[in-house]
Amino acid sequence: MTTMEYEPKSAHSQRADKPALYCISFDGVLMSGIVEESLKLAYQFYKRGFRVLLDLGFDIKARKEYFGRSYTDDDAAMLPSWVELTRIDGLLALPGYHRDMILELIERCIKAAPGTAPPALLHSIDVLADAIAQKLVRQWTKLGVRVVLVENGTIPENIIYTEALWRAIEQFGAMNNLDTYVIWRDHDVMWFYAHNRYGPPPYAGIPKPRLSPYIHYVTTTSDAQERLSGWAPDIAYHVLPFFHTVSRENRTAANASFRSDFSIGAQDFLIARCSRIIPEKRIDRDIHLIAGLNERWRSDGSNRRACLFITGYQDEDPATTRSLLELAGSLGVEECLRFGDGLLSFERFLTTSVAAADRKYSVRDLLAHADMSSFLTSYRFEGYGLPPGEAIACGVPYISSSYELYGSVYGEKGFRAPLLPVSLAHDTIPAPVFFDEVYSWCSTGESHAYADHNFQLGRSLLSIDNFQPILDRLLNTGTTSSR
């Protein structure tokens, strides 16, 4: 199978003489927290006159079902109109570059000690990485690239492509006499994300980030900064947390019919689950939650019911979707589930697309009508955890699991929410006492008091204005070298 560079309709209206920002996502999906955060940063460059080019990683992350899939006009419609989809022409036509090879490397190289891989395999990596690097340099040259943004390139999902990127970065920087022109941002790191996938620390077989005059290394939490700096002590990491537009002005004429469009009653207690539909997100916990809440409302003689709105695509992992529907049916709450199948992004400046013009709803529209946001995710899967921050930014109450990074991202900063206690050893279904706690919290004014407290704190901690110094430093990349 080969993939051709996608040419979006909007590309013809872009000025070719503009400098370009080239974004590469290792996430391998159309929309995710990583893609949204990439676009948030890309928007800052767009406002400065850059074209924004985005490679979604469909030819990079072999674990995802999108691997090798062609881009479509529907994909482009889900993205802002100022984003141009791109990818390397003919990448999957390279001899030896295919899903099985990429996955074999994870097993044979990543979980092994350095130098134990067969010489023939190492030679294949070298040849492929060199060929991909040459393609990258040609593409960046053709498109007028001046800044490169790499998202999640350190986790070893495709060490061939990572090696190729490092080579291309050095070659392109030297060819164009550039100073630091690459932002390499790690959202997820091995210590916190999909822990069993990469084996135990110290991750001796995983290629470490390389010191380069062309690269700014960035991560999203102080915990990740500490771990990465200890693992690769030659690298200086900056911390850039996720930032949001913090505003209560969420209900608009455009989203006024959100509930009725999804057959959600005005009196229904709407719980937003802003999440992909994959096992690690533990949406099964939310289904038990709405069953528990509805049972308690019935016991109190109320006709109110809890509805769960899940934003992710049902077809990303059909087996998980089927299991969730079966669980809901067994608990008698299947009629209480709603699916967004890929709502538009939370931030309004990321919804300037064809789909937005057709009144496709966004995550912010959902939160405008939600009574609560839930994030009962696995203990060790999240590299950050975006949904609580989005709820905070909208002034919406939220609940969460006490996943591994919750404390450093939210709890230690003073944000307040009922937490489902989880740990690596105990990461199961909530006990009835948790349902009691949430029921009491959301049936009184306590949840709104929490939301007010969090919103005020969010204005000072989560707003984009608070990260302007590091943003300014990153936005000044791509300059001509004085060396």
VOGU-3710 file (C-alpha; in Angstrom, 3 decimals, decimal comma):
1> mttmeyepks> 0,000/0,000/0,000  1,252/3,470/-0,802  0,081/6,828/0,474  0,048/10,003/-1,532  0,372/13,470/-0,121  -3,138/14,782/0,523  -4,027/18,072/-1,159  -6,826/19,808/0,768  -9,170/22,177/-1,015  -8,003/25,013/1,210
11> ahsqradkpa> -4,402/24,611/0,079  -5,028/26,459/-3,158  -6,016/29,595/-1,273  -2,868/29,587/0,880  0,026/31,830/-0,057  2,928/29,577/-0,975  5,458/32,261/-0,039  4,478/32,131/3,640  6,831/30,361/6,044  5,421/27,004/7,089
21> lycisfdgvl> 5,017/25,234/10,423  5,211/21,466/9,911  3,474/19,491/12,691  4,091/15,753/13,084  1,875/13,796/15,474  2,935/10,339/16,644  -0,620/9,751/17,896  -1,912/8,325/14,625  -5,536/9,440/14,987  -7,629/12,232/13,505
31> msgiveeslk> -8,557/13,990/16,750  -7,153/13,498/20,235  -5,892/15,609/23,104  -2,424/15,517/21,545  -3,688/16,745/18,175  -5,761/19,483/19,801  -2,828/20,709/21,871  -0,666/20,679/18,752  -3,217/22,852/16,978  -3,415/25,246/19,930
41> layqfykrgf> 0,312/25,868/19,629  0,109/25,908/15,836  -2,550/28,635/16,041  -0,038/30,930/17,726  2,194/30,535/14,656  -0,766/30,935/12,293  -1,508/34,317/13,887  2,073/35,272/13,099  1,641/34,565/9,393  2,678/30,907/9,135
51> rvlldlgfdi> 1,020/28,234/7,031  0,131/25,264/9,245  0,861/21,798/7,837  -0,207/18,721/9,811  0,890/15,094/9,470  -1,508/13,034/11,616  0,888/10,101/11,851  -1,261/7,619/9,925  2,018/6,193/8,544  3,845/6,355/11,880
61> karkeyfgrs> 1,890/4,688/14,687  1,382/1,059/13,715  -0,715/0,244/16,788  -3,607/2,378/15,572  -6,337/1,212/13,198  -5,763/4,309/11,059  -2,299/3,075/10,045  -1,872/3,419/6,284  -5,306/4,947/5,727  -5,583/7,734/3,168
71> ytdddaamlp> -6,781/11,178/4,201  -10,298/12,151/3,152  -12,217/15,379/2,749  -14,142/14,390/5,890  -10,853/14,383/7,812  -10,080/17,879/6,552  -13,584/19,026/7,521  -12,939/18,082/11,154  -9,903/20,370/11,305  -9,680/24,178/11,234
81> swveltridg> -9,792/25,674/7,771  -6,311/27,113/8,256  -4,774/23,633/8,651  -3,418/21,746/5,609  -3,101/17,975/5,935  0,163/16,574/4,642  2,225/13,385/4,783  5,338/11,951/3,160  4,715/10,713/-0,349  5,397/6,989/-0,786
91> llalpgyhrd> 6,478/6,226/2,773  4,759/2,843/2,873  6,285/1,950/-0,496  9,774/1,823/1,044  10,936/-1,822/1,117  10,738/-3,119/4,673  8,710/-0,228/6,094  5,427/-1,766/7,221  3,308/-2,406/10,302  4,911/-5,721/11,239
101> milelierci> 8,416/-4,267/11,044  7,494/-1,330/13,271  5,833/-3,574/15,853  8,746/-6,026/15,777  11,090/-3,218/16,732  8,998/-2,432/19,790  9,325/-6,042/20,898  12,911/-6,817/19,859  14,680/-3,518/20,409  12,688/-1,429/22,851
111> kaapgtappa> 12,374/-4,051/25,591  15,925/-5,314/25,166  19,272/-4,048/26,358  21,239/-1,859/23,934  23,221/-3,737/21,310  21,269/-6,986/21,565  19,289/-6,507/18,363  20,451/-8,603/15,400  22,903/-6,738/13,132  20,637/-7,265/10,109
121> llhsidvlad> 17,765/-5,561/11,924  19,972/-2,642/12,940  21,108/-2,301/9,333  17,477/-2,215/8,153  16,692/0,533/10,648  19,678/2,541/9,424  18,759/2,205/5,745  15,084/3,037/6,281  15,794/5,966/8,606  18,174/7,457/6,039
131> aiaqklvrqw> 15,617/7,091/3,243  12,843/8,683/5,344  15,154/11,520/6,433  15,865/12,342/2,794  12,141/12,405/2,053  11,517/14,703/5,025  14,225/17,148/3,970  12,854/17,261/0,421  9,326/17,805/1,669  10,299/20,546/4,130
141> tklgvrvvlv> 12,285/22,281/1,394  9,426/22,083/-1,114  6,884/23,437/1,388  9,022/26,274/2,732  9,169/24,909/6,280  10,789/27,109/8,908  9,485/25,510/12,123  8,897/21,840/12,919  6,677/20,682/15,775  7,084/17,022/16,825
151> engtipenii> 4,408/15,668/19,162  5,172/12,594/21,302  8,267/11,525/19,399  10,202/10,079/22,337  7,896/7,197/23,304  9,170/4,312/21,160  6,153/3,745/18,941  8,251/3,996/15,770  11,985/4,240/16,326  12,652/4,133/12,578
161> ytealwraie> 10,724/7,369/12,106  12,203/8,924/15,254  15,708/8,187/14,014  14,787/9,623/10,620  13,515/12,813/12,260  16,739/13,362/14,159  18,743/12,943/10,959  16,449/15,198/8,945  16,511/17,893/11,639  20,318/18,037/11,561
171> qfgamnnldt> 20,512/18,028/7,764  17,794/20,630/7,227  19,084/22,922/9,946  22,599/22,893/8,509  21,366/23,338/4,919  19,346/26,427/5,833  21,726/27,933/8,410  19,019/27,843/11,107  19,144/28,323/14,838  16,692/26,382/17,003
181> yviwrdhdvm> 13,750/25,636/14,720  12,245/22,432/16,171  9,839/22,105/19,115  9,949/18,503/20,330  7,138/18,052/22,847  6,570/14,888/24,860  3,014/14,606/26,169  3,311/10,964/27,249  6,403/9,363/28,724  7,125/5,751/29,561
191> wfyahnrygp> 6,922/6,119/33,336  3,266/7,204/33,277  1,785/6,155/29,932  0,896/2,562/28,977  3,463/1,430/31,507  3,600/-2,263/30,588  4,078/-1,525/26,906  7,708/-0,461/27,169  9,021/-2,725/29,889  10,417/-1,594/33,258
201> ppyagipkpr> 12,772/1,341/33,915  15,512/2,326/33,191  14,387/1,809/29,551  17,909/0,997/28,473  16,871/-0,091/24,994  14,900/3,035/24,134  16,757/5,689/22,116  17,247/8,782/24,237  16,602/12,320/22,993  19,634/13,813/21,289
211> lspyihyvtt> 21,268/17,052/22,212  20,927/19,362/19,223  21,318/23,096/18,631  18,170/22,892/16,511  15,734/21,457/19,093  13,702/22,908/21,986  12,643/19,954/24,176  9,322/20,515/25,928  7,086/18,423/28,162  3,754/19,054/29,858
221> tsdaqerlsg> 4,322/18,354/33,560  7,049/18,852/36,140  6,890/15,098/36,902  7,689/14,266/33,277  10,409/16,919/33,226  12,065/15,330/36,278  11,908/11,802/34,843  13,143/12,803/31,393  15,949/14,981/32,767  17,140/12,136/34,985
231> wapdiayhvl> 17,035/9,691/32,072  18,664/12,035/29,533  20,659/14,487/31,693  22,197/16,324/28,732  18,775/17,602/27,644  17,176/20,744/29,109  13,378/20,356/29,173  10,937/23,263/29,382  7,488/22,670/30,906  4,481/23,908/28,929
241> pffhtvsren> 1,225/22,687/30,537  -1,986/22,545/28,557  -3,685/25,937/28,397  -7,294/26,925/27,799  -9,605/29,810/27,068  -11,161/30,237/30,516  -14,673/31,582/29,994  -18,208/30,934/31,224  -19,668/32,307/27,997  -20,498/28,868/26,650
251> rtaanasfrs> -24,207/28,799/25,822  -24,886/30,399/22,457  -27,681/30,514/19,916  -25,716/27,966/17,856  -25,739/25,331/20,603  -29,121/26,100/22,170  -30,687/22,927/20,749  -27,830/20,601/21,781  -29,918/18,607/24,255  -32,927/18,232/21,993
261> dfsigaqdfl> -30,739/17,246/19,028  -29,380/14,349/21,076  -32,721/13,486/22,742  -31,559/14,589/26,177  -34,320/15,929/28,403  -34,137/19,337/30,022  -34,273/17,687/33,463  -31,784/14,931/32,667  -28,507/15,049/34,583  -26,017/15,217/31,731
271> iarcsriipe> -22,541/13,806/32,361  -19,880/14,650/29,785  -17,259/11,990/29,120  -14,761/13,695/26,827  -12,771/10,657/25,850  -11,732/8,270/23,145  -13,518/4,932/23,360  -10,668/2,597/24,261  -10,266/0,207/27,217  -7,701/2,343/29,036
281> kridrdihli> -10,153/5,238/29,445  -12,382/3,025/31,649  -15,735/4,311/30,424  -17,209/1,179/32,016  -16,852/3,002/35,333  -19,093/5,795/34,081  -21,747/3,308/33,011  -21,774/1,841/36,512  -21,919/5,423/37,809  -25,031/6,418/35,855
291> aglnerwrsd> -26,711/3,144/36,863  -25,894/3,921/40,506  -27,088/7,521/40,279  -30,332/6,522/38,590  -30,985/3,898/41,233  -30,573/6,518/43,951  -32,878/8,985/42,206  -35,529/6,271/41,896  -35,143/5,456/45,577  -35,780/9,119/46,365
301> gsnrraclfi> -38,931/9,115/44,224  -37,433/11,359/41,548  -38,040/11,028/37,813  -34,639/12,518/37,056  -32,121/10,344/35,230  -28,418/10,521/34,491  -27,318/10,479/30,835  -23,745/9,817/29,749  -22,462/11,616/26,650  -19,279/10,056/25,235
311> tgyqdedpat> -17,431/12,207/22,713  -15,165/9,617/21,038  -15,575/7,723/17,794  -17,474/4,455/18,202  -15,498/2,845/15,380  -12,015/3,525/16,790  -12,242/0,325/18,832  -15,499/-1,452/17,900  -14,931/-4,245/20,427  -14,789/-1,725/23,279
321> trsllelags> -17,914/0,034/22,039  -19,769/-3,289/21,886  -18,679/-4,243/25,394  -19,815/-0,879/26,762  -23,229/-1,238/25,105  -23,550/-4,767/26,476  -22,651/-3,554/29,968  -25,163/-0,703/29,715  -27,830/-3,173/28,596  -27,113/-5,501/31,517
331> lgveeclrfg> -27,428/-2,559/33,937  -30,579/-1,211/32,277  -29,060/2,111/31,186  -28,428/1,595/27,466  -31,053/4,259/26,690  -29,030/6,700/28,800  -25,959/6,629/26,532  -25,261/9,230/23,858  -22,318/9,298/21,431  -20,752/12,356/19,822
341> dgllsferfl> -18,645/10,363/17,338  -15,957/13,004/17,268  -17,172/16,381/18,428  -15,263/19,416/17,262  -12,470/20,742/19,453  -13,012/22,426/22,786  -11,522/25,753/21,716  -13,660/27,846/19,389  -10,658/29,078/17,425  -10,071/25,420/16,442
351> ttsvaaadrk> -13,560/24,958/14,985  -13,259/27,174/11,893  -13,979/24,339/9,491  -16,537/23,018/7,052  -17,987/20,836/9,782  -18,394/23,841/12,071  -20,264/25,694/9,342  -22,630/22,716/9,188  -23,309/23,195/12,929  -21,385/20,171/14,050
361> ysvrdllaha> -21,134/20,564/17,826  -17,940/20,985/19,828  -16,727/19,741/23,201  -17,353/23,229/24,585  -20,971/23,022/23,355  -21,355/19,745/25,243  -19,889/21,243/28,410  -22,183/24,258/28,047  -25,132/21,906/28,626  -23,488/19,362/30,941
371> dmssfltsyr> -24,207/19,175/34,650  -20,914/17,444/35,300  -17,782/16,190/33,548  -16,309/12,792/34,397  -12,779/11,467/33,977  -12,651/8,081/35,731  -9,623/6,980/33,722  -7,056/4,247/34,414  -4,422/4,819/37,056  -1,462/4,616/34,685
381> fegyglppge> -2,304/5,681/31,161  -2,613/9,463/31,091  0,351/11,668/30,287  -1,625/14,683/31,523  -5,427/14,415/31,558  -7,158/17,142/29,549  -10,901/16,813/30,449  -10,711/18,164/34,022  -8,974/21,282/32,720  -11,635/21,803/30,059
391> aiacgvpyis> -14,376/21,491/32,693  -12,556/23,949/34,942  -12,227/26,419/32,057  -15,995/26,293/31,471  -17,010/26,502/35,119  -18,457/22,959/35,097  -18,178/20,584/38,093  -16,056/17,513/37,462  -15,155/14,197/39,053  -12,026/12,172/38,346
401> ssyelygsvy> -10,106/9,097/39,305  -6,931/9,658/41,273  -4,836/8,627/38,275  -1,092/8,804/38,665  -0,574/12,382/37,474  -3,810/13,877/38,807  -2,106/15,299/41,897  0,677/17,135/40,094  -1,571/18,407/37,283  -4,625/19,437/39,326
411> gekgfrapll> -4,790/18,334/42,962  -1,604/19,943/44,215  -2,599/23,216/42,528  -5,741/23,440/44,653  -8,454/22,249/42,246  -11,276/20,430/44,008  -13,330/17,413/42,936  -14,628/14,085/44,269  -11,969/11,506/43,405  -12,355/7,790/42,798
421> pvslahdtip> -9,399/6,227/44,632  -7,375/4,085/42,226  -3,877/2,644/42,240  -1,761/0,327/40,152  -2,908/-2,582/42,328  -6,548/-1,464/42,645  -7,895/-0,058/39,391  -11,372/-1,551/39,278  -15,085/-0,685/39,379  -16,166/2,000/41,921
431> apvffdevys> -17,655/0,811/45,193  -21,230/1,954/46,063  -19,821/4,446/48,574  -18,403/6,452/45,663  -21,838/6,583/44,013  -23,255/7,841/47,318  -20,607/10,554/47,494  -21,204/11,753/43,936  -24,994/11,612/44,369  -24,853/13,754/47,493
441> wcstgeshay> -22,359/16,158/45,920  -24,345/16,758/42,736  -27,756/16,877/44,479  -26,738/19,861/46,597  -25,024/23,146/45,895  -21,653/21,666/46,789  -20,782/20,739/43,197  -21,408/24,309/42,031  -19,286/25,676/44,861  -16,449/23,429/43,695
451> adhnfqlgrs> -16,946/24,598/40,109  -16,840/28,268/41,127  -13,681/27,725/43,155  -12,014/25,845/40,298  -13,022/28,421/37,695  -11,507/31,302/39,659  -8,321/29,311/40,237  -8,283/28,286/36,576  -8,278/31,911/35,475  -4,937/32,377/37,196
461> llsidnfqpi> -3,379/28,965/36,438  -4,768/27,579/33,166  -5,236/30,636/30,943  -2,946/31,011/27,951  -1,766/34,383/29,274  0,066/32,644/32,119  2,331/30,765/29,721  3,281/33,702/27,542  7,001/33,758/28,500  7,640/30,185/27,334
471> ldrllntgtt> 5,312/30,661/24,366  7,308/33,717/23,317  10,493/31,674/23,511  8,988/28,892/21,399  7,409/31,294/18,917  10,801/32,799/18,167  12,068/29,547/16,668  12,952/29,213/13,003  15,345/32,120/12,740  18,411/32,314/10,570
481> ssr> 21,592/31,429/12,424  24,195/34,021/13,272  26,795/31,291/13,681
//
